[in-house]
Amino acid sequence: MRSGDVLDDRFFLNYKDEGITDRGVKKIVEKYRVVAGITKQVSCYSPRHTALSRLSRRLGLEFHIDITATALQVTV
């Protein structure tokens, strides 16, 4: 294999150069939640939600997230 050849079109790869599955990401998040001493239940989407919450507060926006539809409504 030459340098630059693509083994998988996924962004994150595991130690076998295969794409990380959804389950693999969940296991990594859980591992580092425990290491960090976080007792609150978190998901892969928690950082995205936290960033959006902080940004909206800075901008003075109100928002509602419908988790089931992954829809976002912003009110100015």
Secondary structure in CASP SS format (residue, H / E / C, confidence):
PFRMAT SS
TARGET T0000
AUTHOR 0000-0000-0000
METHOD secondary structure of the structure
MODEL  1
M C 1.00
R C 1.00
S C 1.00
G C 1.00
D C 1.00
V C 1.00
L C 1.00
D C 1.00
D C 1.00
R C 1.00
F C 1.00
F C 1.00
L E 1.00
N C 1.00
Y C 1.00
K C 1.00
D C 1.00
E C 1.00
G E 1.00
I C 1.00
T C 1.00
D H 1.00
R H 1.00
G H 1.00
V H 1.00
K H 1.00
K H 1.00
I H 1.00
V H 1.00
E H 1.00
K H 1.00
Y H 1.00
R H 1.00
V H 1.00
V H 1.00
A C 1.00
G C 1.00
I C 1.00
T C 1.00
K C 1.00
Q C 1.00
V C 1.00
S C 1.00
C C 1.00
Y C 1.00
S H 1.00
P H 1.00
R H 1.00
H H 1.00
T H 1.00
A H 1.00
L H 1.00
S H 1.00
R H 1.00
L H 1.00
S H 1.00
R H 1.00
R H 1.00
L H 1.00
G C 1.00
L C 1.00
E E 1.00
F E 1.00
H E 1.00
I E 1.00
D E 1.00
I C 1.00
T C 1.00
A C 1.00
T C 1.00
A E 1.00
L E 1.00
Q E 1.00
V E 1.00
T E 1.00
V C 1.00
END
